[in-house]
Amino acid sequence: MRQYTSGELRRDSVEVSVKDLHFHDLRHEGTSRLFEAGFAIEQVSLVTGHKDWKMLRRYTHIRPEALHRLAASRGPSPLGDLAAE
């Protein structure tokens, strides 16, 4: 499989009017989306290669609407009405 280079990413980003995009940005994005999809810390770390939660946490930027969707898909909170307060 051919690798996509940073030069190609830069060129293609300019072509579609995306400014200041780097491969590292994609790592942050991918990590966040895995958490939003409901994957556990251990599962995400297998994909990203992170060894500890402190470093992995730096890559996590979960959108509030995704967190609400994930919570709703898991059913009622064990805290009952306290979770709504």
C-alpha positions in Angstrom: 0.0 0.0 0.0 1.4 3.4 -1.0 1.8 5.9 1.8 0.3 9.4 1.6 3.0 12.0 2.1 2.8 15.3 4.1 3.6 17.1 0.9 0.6 15.5 -0.8 -1.6 16.3 2.1 -0.5 20.0 2.0 -1.2 20.2 -1.7 -4.5 18.5 -1.6 -5.6 20.6 1.4 -4.9 23.8 -0.6 -6.9 22.4 -3.5 -10.0 22.1 -1.4 -9.4 25.3 0.6 -8.5 23.7 3.9 -5.8 25.8 5.6 -3.2 24.6 8.1 -3.9 20.8 8.1 -1.3 18.4 9.3 -1.1 14.6 9.6 -1.0 15.1 13.4 -4.4 16.8 13.2 -5.8 13.6 11.7 -4.5 11.6 14.7 -6.4 13.9 17.1 -9.5 13.6 14.9 -9.3 9.8 14.6 -8.8 9.3 18.3 -11.7 11.5 19.2 -14.0 9.7 16.8 -13.1 6.3 18.2 -14.2 7.4 21.6 -17.4 8.9 20.2 -18.1 5.6 18.6 -18.0 4.0 22.0 -14.6 2.3 22.0 -13.0 1.8 25.4 -9.6 3.4 26.4 -7.9 0.1 26.0 -9.3 -0.4 22.4 -8.4 3.1 21.3 -4.9 2.8 22.7 -4.4 -0.4 20.6 -5.1 1.7 17.5 -3.1 4.8 18.4 -0.2 3.1 20.1 -0.5 5.1 23.3 0.8 3.4 26.4 -0.9 5.5 29.1 -4.2 7.4 29.6 -2.5 10.7 30.3 -1.0 11.0 26.8 -4.1 9.5 25.1 -6.3 12.1 26.8 -4.4 14.9 25.1 -5.7 13.5 21.7 -9.3 13.4 22.8 -11.7 16.1 21.7 -15.2 14.7 22.0 -18.0 16.8 20.7 -20.9 17.3 23.2 -23.6 16.0 20.8 -21.6 12.8 20.3 -21.3 12.3 24.0 -25.1 12.8 24.4 -25.8 10.3 21.6 -23.4 7.7 23.2 -25.0 8.2 26.6 -28.5 7.8 25.2 -27.6 4.6 23.4 -26.5 3.0 26.7 -29.9 3.3 28.3 -30.9 4.7 31.7 -28.2 6.0 34.0 -27.4 4.0 37.1 -27.6 7.3 38.9 -31.2 7.7 38.0 -32.5 11.3 38.1 -29.2 12.6 39.6 -27.6 12.4 36.2 -30.0 15.0 34.9 -29.2 17.5 37.6 
